[in-house]
């Protein structure tokens, strides 16, 4: 930061009277707020907007109801939080439109799609957005002839991964405002001498074919919508004028997580004289390698007056009721530099605070159990509340997640898996409904088994009102017996036979036989009626689950996601099949839907989170990426698998070719040294970010052996060794 364009406002914590409001020198049309994690950037952003209102620097015409405040954020959680805070601060006097950058692009493309139809001479279809899983399936079918000809193994280990990488490259090119025609040359230059121009020409050809095929049918993906926006909508003078007319203020939080197209949007609003305020976290960049281009977004700083949100001397703000929410950043914060230095310079002897402890075991299973029990001991002893504890891992497989949750459940301590994104088919209600579809429609018998029938019988026999969410009229043992003796498999039409087919049916019990008869009667009725799949699912949820009235929020979320997925799937089918084609292949289409869900490519997203069950009352279980993206903080951190090399990856893989499409990397060859330097910078950001989110104590949890039995050699092991050597500082 230069003295000319940056104003540093450092105010002591106790000096509340000094604030941004009193800093007249920062009043301007563009404000840049930069600082590390939990340094008060978002609060300063809100304060700056409030200052503009209080000092009446905004012309009166900007208060007209038809002009809004545009609020941009890095993710949906931040968007909702910032939007709610602004509404509360302004008492709802000003219309606020809160979006992510990608969300804004999607909304604008849908709103101005008639203009795009006119400009590009597109067929006049109502636009239909494709979900990623549907995009993958349709692209694979479209490219099937080409996939048999080209040598896709040069850039992907499987056909599935190749299709995904081509679609990702189309999306990354759109986010970086790169024409598809330039993609082969950029990739060849970036990957260096070993790159084959022919395969990347095929990638460009396939991506172009997919884009044109979708536009001919009115189908839109994230990548296609972004390309339409930056190539055709954003440069249009008519659209730019309408954009200026709709917004008079832009508040952009966490611009370090925006794609390059985000800067182009901000530049146009700045050129139009819109009042803008931006916040930037150099220790953030959570989405770097997925879509973000933080260095390019940082170029906006040259057009702004700057505020530095300092870690040690906080920016204090607002009016007479101003308070510093970060007055106590915790005891760990004072040792951040020492900890980061110890990791990045393994040869040094780390001097660590005593508030960092280790939990070391021989195997990973022992480590998970010891970690959970240590956290439980802290809660039961009264040292910590469940909502004050976070368990953070570089990656969480299903078994590890289930192991930890089971231990906490057995001690009746609430635990929430943060944005787990578990496969939709992992929910028993979803599995049961898919099996119901197999029993209802003909020629699907090969898609079920006796085990799935037994699972169905248990799941669809809940007792209402439930004394426990797991209490069912048919237990797993009786369900297995019924599946063995009363299920008649058939490729054309499998059936459920009367329970009397079981020789010892008198041992089943009245509750079991009544529940079984209820299921059989319902299945026989819908087999005769043959309702549409959406109607079948709706009716089954109402009949067997009482519209989800007694289900916990996560299972209710899974049912909602299933209905939304089914509705979307058949919308796409109607768009891509003629009526005659649909009638001829209706059962095949249903089978493809069932297989799509069973492959685990669709996840259950628990949003919106119920405010009646706040997550801050439960232990948080998360991987690094989701925890950093959620911007949470806790007094007690348990870092799992600190010996794992996955810590350097941050819990999220980098998309293929993402580094080559950053604005600063265009035209350069990406070397092994670049990869190593990038990994080191990412590890440093992860450490700083997480350390500032831990207030009181950190437990480093490690095992000698990884899950595959190999010795752990991760980058964080110097911290463990430093603690073992007794190198402490108060």
Secondary structure as GFF3:
##gff-version 3
##sequence-region A 1 730
A	DSSP	beta_strand	6	7	.	.	.	ID=ss1
A	DSSP	three_ten_helix	20	22	.	.	.	ID=ss2
A	DSSP	three_ten_helix	24	26	.	.	.	ID=ss3
A	DSSP	beta_strand	30	35	.	.	.	ID=ss4
A	DSSP	alpha_helix	41	54	.	.	.	ID=ss5
A	DSSP	three_ten_helix	60	63	.	.	.	ID=ss6
A	DSSP	beta_strand	68	73	.	.	.	ID=ss7
A	DSSP	alpha_helix	76	90	.	.	.	ID=ss8
A	DSSP	beta_strand	96	100	.	.	.	ID=ss9
A	DSSP	alpha_helix	101	111	.	.	.	ID=ss10
A	DSSP	alpha_helix	113	120	.	.	.	ID=ss11
A	DSSP	beta_strand	128	129	.	.	.	ID=ss12
A	DSSP	alpha_helix	132	142	.	.	.	ID=ss13
A	DSSP	alpha_helix	144	147	.	.	.	ID=ss14
A	DSSP	three_ten_helix	152	154	.	.	.	ID=ss15
A	DSSP	alpha_helix	159	175	.	.	.	ID=ss16
A	DSSP	three_ten_helix	180	182	.	.	.	ID=ss17
A	DSSP	alpha_helix	183	191	.	.	.	ID=ss18
A	DSSP	alpha_helix	197	216	.	.	.	ID=ss19
A	DSSP	beta_strand	219	220	.	.	.	ID=ss20
A	DSSP	alpha_helix	222	228	.	.	.	ID=ss21
A	DSSP	pi_helix	229	233	.	.	.	ID=ss22
A	DSSP	alpha_helix	237	246	.	.	.	ID=ss23
A	DSSP	beta_strand	247	252	.	.	.	ID=ss24
A	DSSP	three_ten_helix	255	257	.	.	.	ID=ss25
A	DSSP	alpha_helix	260	271	.	.	.	ID=ss26
A	DSSP	beta_strand	275	280	.	.	.	ID=ss27
A	DSSP	alpha_helix	294	297	.	.	.	ID=ss28
A	DSSP	three_ten_helix	298	303	.	.	.	ID=ss29
A	DSSP	beta_strand	305	309	.	.	.	ID=ss30
A	DSSP	three_ten_helix	332	335	.	.	.	ID=ss31
A	DSSP	alpha_helix	336	344	.	.	.	ID=ss32
A	DSSP	beta_strand	352	353	.	.	.	ID=ss33
A	DSSP	beta_strand	356	361	.	.	.	ID=ss34
A	DSSP	alpha_helix	364	380	.	.	.	ID=ss35
A	DSSP	three_ten_helix	386	388	.	.	.	ID=ss36
A	DSSP	beta_strand	389	393	.	.	.	ID=ss37
A	DSSP	alpha_helix	398	410	.	.	.	ID=ss38
A	DSSP	beta_strand	415	417	.	.	.	ID=ss39
A	DSSP	three_ten_helix	424	426	.	.	.	ID=ss40
A	DSSP	alpha_helix	428	440	.	.	.	ID=ss41
A	DSSP	three_ten_helix	445	447	.	.	.	ID=ss42
A	DSSP	alpha_helix	450	459	.	.	.	ID=ss43
A	DSSP	alpha_helix	476	486	.	.	.	ID=ss44
A	DSSP	beta_strand	487	488	.	.	.	ID=ss45
A	DSSP	beta_strand	495	496	.	.	.	ID=ss46
A	DSSP	three_ten_helix	499	501	.	.	.	ID=ss47
A	DSSP	three_ten_helix	505	507	.	.	.	ID=ss48
A	DSSP	alpha_helix	510	529	.	.	.	ID=ss49
A	DSSP	alpha_helix	533	545	.	.	.	ID=ss50
A	DSSP	three_ten_helix	546	548	.	.	.	ID=ss51
A	DSSP	alpha_helix	553	576	.	.	.	ID=ss52
A	DSSP	alpha_helix	579	584	.	.	.	ID=ss53
A	DSSP	alpha_helix	586	598	.	.	.	ID=ss54
A	DSSP	three_ten_helix	615	617	.	.	.	ID=ss55
A	DSSP	beta_strand	619	623	.	.	.	ID=ss56
A	DSSP	alpha_helix	624	630	.	.	.	ID=ss57
A	DSSP	beta_strand	634	640	.	.	.	ID=ss58
A	DSSP	three_ten_helix	645	649	.	.	.	ID=ss59
A	DSSP	three_ten_helix	659	661	.	.	.	ID=ss60
A	DSSP	three_ten_helix	663	665	.	.	.	ID=ss61
A	DSSP	alpha_helix	672	691	.	.	.	ID=ss62
A	DSSP	beta_strand	694	703	.	.	.	ID=ss63
A	DSSP	alpha_helix	717	724	.	.	.	ID=ss64
A	DSSP	beta_strand	728	729	.	.	.	ID=ss65
###
